[in-house]
Amino acid sequence: MLLARYQQKYIEAGCDEAGRGCLAGPVFAAAVILPANFEHPLLNDSKQLPEEVRYRLRDEIQQTALAWAVASCCNKEIDTINILNASFLAMHRAIDQLTIQPEYLIIDGNRFNKYGTTPHFCIVEGDAKYYSIAAASILAKTYRDDYMKLIAAEHPEYDWHSNKGYPTIKHRNMVLQKGHTPYHRLSFKVTEPQLKLKFEAIL
């Protein structure tokens, strides 16, 4: 069972991103403020859930959350400021859009660029520990998947409707054969060791 809150004193938003390890497309991030007593039997890290469950949960999150927002950084921004800073910037943009100003942020991972004067706490695997971070992971993942399916029609040979921009063997081979599209991250090399991720579970 995940936890509803990290602390009880302040209005708390959970933040997470999706698409950090991709060869193409933006990185998406979401920020979610849930009711203090929120519980859900299925809500968990988006990587642990089938696609149809993610989309069902997205509807429930959007109906139940006190506030939620999704934002992104495009591939050109990623190439300019690097993927880590782009992930943080996308989170900042999502927080900017919240209709309720959070007083405390909990962030999935172990690093974050401070958002103004708002205190935050980084939680490794936080999307499997706190409902608000899990909810943010669901929103970021599903909205990014929607975007990748949309642009897949422009470049069907890269199989984005299936791999969502992640470095599958087919995607890597198509980049090597045909080169980059305007959506590819030029700072990401298809042969770099750090791209050898266990990404299949999150497609």
N, C-alpha and C positions, 0 to 999 in steps of 0.2 A: 504494500500500500504506500503510495506516495504521500508526501506531506503538503498541507495547504499553504503554509507560510514558513519562511526562515526566521522571521521576527514578528512580533505582535504589535509593536508600537506605532509603526508608520505604514502608510499606503505603499504597498509593495508591487512591483512589476517584475515579471520574469521575462528574460530575453534569450533568444537563440537564433542561430543562422542556419542556412542550408545552401549547399553548392560550393563549399570552400575547396573541395578537391577536384573540381571539374576542369576540363580542358576548354569548355565553351560556355557562354552565357553569363548572366550576372550572378552575384551572390545575393541572396535574399535574407532578410532578417525580420523578426516579429517581436513585438512587446505586448504582453498580456497582463491585465489586472483582473484577478478572479475574486469572487466573494470570499471572505475570510473563512467560511465554513465549507468551502467547496470540496466535494468528493466525487469520484467517478470510477466505476469498476474497470473500465477499459483504458482510460487515458494513461499513456506512457510515452516514452521516447519514440519518436516517429519511426526510427530505424527498426523498432521491434514490432511494427504493425503492418498488416497487409494494406495495399493501396485503398481498397474499398472502405476499410475501417477508418483510415486517415480522413477520407472525405466526409464520412458520416460524423466523425468527431469534429471536423472543422465547422460544420453547421451548428453543432451543439455548443462549441466554444464561442462562436460568434453570437449566439443567442443568449448565452449565460454570462459571459464576461462583463464586468463593469466597464471595461474599455479594452480595445485591442487595435493594433495597427501593424501594417506590413510595409516594408520599404526595401530598396535594393541599391546596389552599386553595379554599374555596367562593367563589361570586360575592359574597356579603355581606362576606367578609373582604377580597376584592379591592376592593370599594367603600370599605371602611374604611381600609385601609392603602396602597392603590394597587397596580397590577398588578406593578410592579417589586419592591416589598417582599414581595408575596404570592408571587412566583416564588421569591425567596430563602427565604422561610419554608417553602414546600413542599419545597425542597431540604434545609433543615435537618431537617424532619420525616422525610424519607427517610433522611438520614444517621443520625438518632436510632435508626432501626429496624434498621440493619445489625447482623448477628450478629458481625461482626468490626469492631473499632474502627479506622477509618482514621487514619493518621498524617500524611497529606498529601492534599489535595483538588485536583483539576483541574476547572475550571468552564467550561462553554461560555459565551462572551460576554466582555464587557469590564468587568463589574462584579459584585460579590458582597458580601453582608454577612458579615463574619467569623463562622465557626462556632467559638465558644469560643476555645481557644488553638491550634486546628489550623491549620497553615500552608496556604495555598492559592495557586493561580496561575490567573488568568483567561486563556482562550485564545479569541480570535475565530475563529469557524468551527471550534472544537475538535471538533465532532461529525464533521467530515470529516478530522480529523488523528490522533485517538487512539481506540483501540478502546473503552476504557471509557466515554468520553463518547458515542461512537456507540451503544454498548449502552444507556446511560441514555436516549438519545433514542428508541430503539426501544421501551423499556419504558414511558416516559412517554407516548409517542404512542399505543401500542396500548391501554394501560389507559384512557387518556382517551377514545379512540374507543369502547371498550366501554361506558363510562359514558354517553356521549352517545347511543349507540344505544339504551340502556336507557331513558333519560328521553324519547327521541323519541316513544315511544308515548303519552305524556301530552299532548304538544302537536305532533301530526303536521303541522300546517299550517306550522310553521317549518322543516321539512325537515332536522332535525338528523341523521337517519339517513344523510343524504348529505353535508351541509355541516359536520357536527360542531360547529356553533356559530360557524363562521367567517362573516364578513360578505359572503356572496354577495348578488347583486342580489335574489333571492327572499327571503332572510332579512331583508334591510334593509327591503324593501317590506312584509313581514308585520309587522315591528315598527312601521312607520309606520301601517299600517292597523289592527292589533289591539292594539298596545301591548306592554308587557313581561309576561313570565311570571315566576314566582318564581325562575327560574334565570338570568334576564338580569342583566347587570352594568349597574346604573343609572348608573354613572359613565362608561360608554362611550356616546357619541352616534353614531347611525348616519350622520350627515353629517360627522363630524370627518375632516379630511384624513388623519390618521395611520392611519385604518382602511382606506385605499385600498392594501391590501397585495397582493403577488403570492402569494395564499394557495392558489390552485388546485392547485399542485404538492404541497401537504401534506395534502390532504383524504383 
